[in-house]
Amino acid sequence: MDRSMRHALHERRMHGSGDFPLAAYGLDIGAGEMVVVECHWHAEAEFFYVKEGETLFQVDDDYFPVRAGQAVFIDGGDIHAAHSLNGSPCSFQAIVFDPHMLDSSSSDAVQQKLVTPLVERRRTFPRHIQGVSEWEIGLLGWLHNLIECCGKQEPGYEAAAKGCLYFMLQTIAAEGRYADRSETTPEESSRRERLKRSISYIQQNYRRPIRIRELADQIPMSEGQFFRFFKSMTRQTPIEYLNAYRVNQAAELLLHSERKIADIALDVGFDHISYFVKVFRRTMGCSPSEYRKQHKADSAVR
């Protein structure tokens, strides 16, 4: 899939459909793009698999490197992001799904022993799946099968996708490799909720000027406290995050409309076209016109 999938991946909307709440996304990030996926969250769980390159992955307050051939599991509601470690190209696949899709129609052993504990985060997948041990290799094998069947979408692929998820649950059950992330401290919960409130406010109001004072009032904190808090949680200043979010909204419009670049810049909250082009180039590694041109070229090849 093309680079516009970056927007779909972090948008707070249903992933998949009501009768099959699972969606697969693929994304190639070019050289020079420091933010692979912006800080965000969604109610669904997610597997994030790095095909090429290396990222610094964030889940809540935890940061760790994820290299090609490794995967991350994110529980629903967890704040997460991915950053390039050295600005080199990166390619990844993501599977976003609602764990309730695995529910049994009755309270059978699978429901009691595997699915309910997963939903409640009492027995969930390991955070970082590195492919070192035999059971991790098996887990990654099922993840590869899941990505492949979602990519092909042959008749009945929904059954195959659910089957892969069940086999993955069985793999960690057989090895006792569960992770318990059902409890957090009041301080951790407070920090997460404050950051979510800030990000939601930015996403709802990015088209107009937003001041630091305005964001700090949502917490509430002083401007200085908020600035330090936001950067400690995201490794970006509030303005850097706001501009990156605006750029990604602009990228979506560049790919799916023929509107003038100046009009798009104004629509996503930039007052000056020169500043928009500067921020876009710094974020995406190319100018808005180059981005649109390259996408059209890629589409023509496909």
Residue pairs with C-beta under 8 A, 6 or more apart in sequence:
1 25
1 26
1 27
2 255
2 295
2 298
2 299
3 27
3 28
3 29
3 251
3 255
3 295
4 251
4 252
4 255
4 256
4 295
5 25
5 26
5 27
6 27
6 37
6 248
6 251
7 248
7 249
7 251
7 252
8 23
8 25
9 25
9 27
9 37
9 94
9 96
10 37
10 38
10 40
10 42
12 40
12 41
12 42
12 203
14 21
15 21
15 22
15 23
15 42
15 44
15 96
15 97
15 98
16 22
16 23
16 96
16 97
16 98
20 101
20 158
21 44
21 97
21 98
21 100
21 101
22 95
22 96
22 97
22 98
22 101
22 150
22 158
22 161
23 95
23 96
23 97
24 93
24 94
24 95
24 96
24 147
24 150
24 151
25 93
25 94
25 95
25 96
26 91
26 92
26 93
26 94
26 151
27 36
27 91
27 92
27 94
28 89
28 90
28 91
29 36
29 53
29 84
29 89
29 90
29 91
29 92
30 89
30 284
30 285
30 286
31 87
31 88
31 89
31 285
32 87
32 285
33 84
33 87
33 283
33 284
33 285
34 83
34 84
34 87
34 283
35 81
35 82
35 83
35 84
35 236
35 244
35 283
36 55
36 81
36 82
36 83
36 84
36 90
36 92
37 80
37 81
37 82
38 81
38 241
38 244
38 245
38 248
39 58
39 79
39 80
39 81
39 195
39 199
39 233
39 234
39 236
39 241
40 79
40 80
40 81
40 199
41 77
41 78
41 79
41 80
41 196
41 199
42 76
42 77
42 96
43 76
43 77
43 98
44 76
44 96
44 97
44 98
44 99
45 73
45 74
45 75
45 76
45 96
45 97
45 98
45 99
46 73
46 74
46 80
46 94
46 95
46 96
46 97
47 71
47 72
47 73
47 74
47 94
47 95
47 143
47 146
48 57
48 66
48 71
48 72
48 73
48 74
48 80
48 82
48 92
48 93
48 94
49 70
49 71
49 92
49 93
49 94
49 95
49 140
49 143
49 147
50 66
50 67
50 68
50 69
50 70
50 71
50 90
50 91
50 92
51 68
51 91
51 92
51 93
52 68
52 89
52 90
52 91
53 68
53 84
53 88
53 89
53 90
53 91
53 92
54 65
54 66
54 67
54 68
54 84
54 85
54 86
54 88
54 90
55 65
55 66
55 82
55 83
55 84
55 85
55 90
55 92
56 63
56 64
56 65
56 66
56 82
56 83
56 84
56 85
57 63
57 64
57 65
57 66
57 72
57 80
57 81
57 82
57 83
57 128
58 79
58 80
58 81
58 82
58 83
58 234
58 235
59 72
59 74
59 78
59 79
59 80
59 127
60 78
60 79
60 80
60 188
60 192
61 188
61 191
61 233
62 127
63 235
64 128
65 85
66 72
66 82
66 128
69 131
69 140
70 128
70 129
70 130
70 131
71 128
71 129
71 139
71 140
71 143
72 80
72 127
72 128
72 129
73 124
73 125
73 126
73 127
73 129
74 80
75 121
75 124
75 181
76 98
76 99
79 192
79 195
79 196
79 233
81 234
81 235
82 92
83 235
84 90
93 147
95 143
95 146
95 147
95 150
97 165
99 115
99 118
99 119
100 119
101 162
102 114
102 115
102 118
102 162
102 165
102 166
102 169
103 111
103 115
104 110
104 111
104 115
110 166
113 173
114 123
114 166
114 169
114 170
114 173
115 169
117 123
117 124
117 178
118 124
118 125
118 169
120 182
121 180
121 181
121 182
122 178
122 180
122 182
123 172
123 173
123 178
123 179
123 180
124 178
124 179
124 180
124 181
125 139
125 168
125 172
125 179
126 136
126 172
126 177
126 179
127 179
129 136
129 139
129 140
129 143
130 136
131 137
131 140
135 171
135 172
135 174
135 175
135 177
138 171
139 168
139 171
139 172
142 164
142 167
142 168
142 171
143 164
143 168
145 160
145 164
146 161
146 164
146 165
146 168
149 157
149 160
149 161
149 164
150 157
150 161
171 177
172 178
184 192
191 229
191 233
194 219
194 229
195 229
195 230
195 233
195 234
197 218
197 219
198 215
198 218
198 219
198 226
198 230
198 238
199 241
201 210
201 214
201 215
201 218
202 210
202 215
202 238
202 241
202 242
202 245
203 245
206 242
206 245
206 246
206 249
206 268
206 269
207 267
207 268
207 269
208 269
209 269
209 271
210 242
210 269
212 223
212 226
212 227
212 238
212 239
213 223
215 226
215 230
215 238
216 222
216 223
216 225
216 226
216 227
219 226
219 229
221 229
226 238
227 237
227 238
230 236
230 237
230 238
230 241
231 237
231 238
234 241
236 244
242 269
243 279
243 283
244 283
246 268
246 269
246 270
246 279
247 268
247 279
247 280
247 283
247 284
248 283
249 268
250 264
250 265
250 267
250 268
250 276
250 280
250 288
251 280
251 284
251 291
253 259
253 264
253 267
253 268
254 261
254 264
254 288
254 291
254 292
254 295
255 292
255 295
257 264
259 267
261 273
261 276
261 277
261 288
261 289
261 292
262 273
264 288
265 272
265 273
265 276
265 277
265 288
270 276
270 279
276 288
277 287
277 288
280 286
280 287
280 288
280 291
281 287
284 291
286 294
